Amino acid sequence: KLLADLQDKNLIFTGTSVDLFHLRLKIRNGYYWFAVRNNINLSFQYPKDFLSLAIKGNEQFVGKTLDLHNLNVDASIYNEYSFGMAKEFNHWVFGGRISLLQGISNIQFDPKKFNIQIDTSMYDHTANSDARLNTSGIPKNSDGDFSFEHVDGNYITDYLSNFKNKGVALSLGATYKLNDKLSFSVSFYDLGFINWKDSVANYNLKGNSKFSGLDILTSYINNKDIKADTVFDSILDDFDRDTTAKSYRTYLHPKFYASASYDIFRRTTVGLSVSGVYNQKLYPAVTLGLSQGLGRFFSLLATLSYNQKTINNLGFGLVIKPGPFQFYFVADNVYPAINPLYFTNANIRLGLNLVFGRVKPAVGLPYR
């Protein structure tokens, strides 16, 4: 079932975003905030042939070319320092933030060419590659190899306070309130990049190599070890290999959002949203949601989303607001808890807000 649904570009993505500090102030008709956030993202993009090779073997590719140039890896750890504001003008609310990015570590693999041809007679494998692996902020030993042996408290302190890998990101949004019940919103965020300059290493691999297999039977009969390492080294020797230390740039995955909400009753709201994230290609989603307030302290949310080619994404949310505290938990897909082998996406958010002072002015009820 998995192979039948795959395309030329497929994505496995996982990430976390944690607010380390967030302070928001309301002054007259404006909101102003400063936030520090830690982000960890891992993107693994792969072509259909890559997984088909792992599941069905290489027989299907005899006499053909296995194209793996869509094999892409991008893993990043970075901190985000954001300054934002939002202002109200009649029926409009405009907001935005600019973020200074502190890159900590990155691994990037994005080949221009990566092909394997399988001969029809002797089944020789010929690899053709033009690829580069970029790394930054990865600990190494004196020989330049990846190593975590010397990682101690001082290294971690320098590692987390390093501001040599700088970047910037922009987010903007607007809301139009047609009346007291109906409103529309549009926004984009995470439009930005990071320049990686600290502890950079570029591993370049370019050329051709032929692999005819291992003579396992002869080695077994003569009681000799199978020297797979020697074969692997000879393959690498066929390629032009060099290691450089050139700075490079990675881009964030921008996200786009449009929504409409309507207050059916005083504490009952229905909403429709269309969103998308661009990660080598656009991944869209559509969500229909309902929010219901229960008493003064509780709100429940339910959503139905079309996301990642599936429509059985049922979401759930809970907001508890006793006094100045607001605790929220939102999951846009509870299907993984029901059938963990067949879900395609999950997004979970939780947090605690503390409110001091009156955010909205008291409004008296009319006599009638």
Summary of the structure (lengths in Angstrom):
residues: 368
radius of gyration: 26.5
end to end distance: 61.4
largest distance: 101.7
contacts: 997
relative contact order: 0.09
helix: 12%
strand: 58%
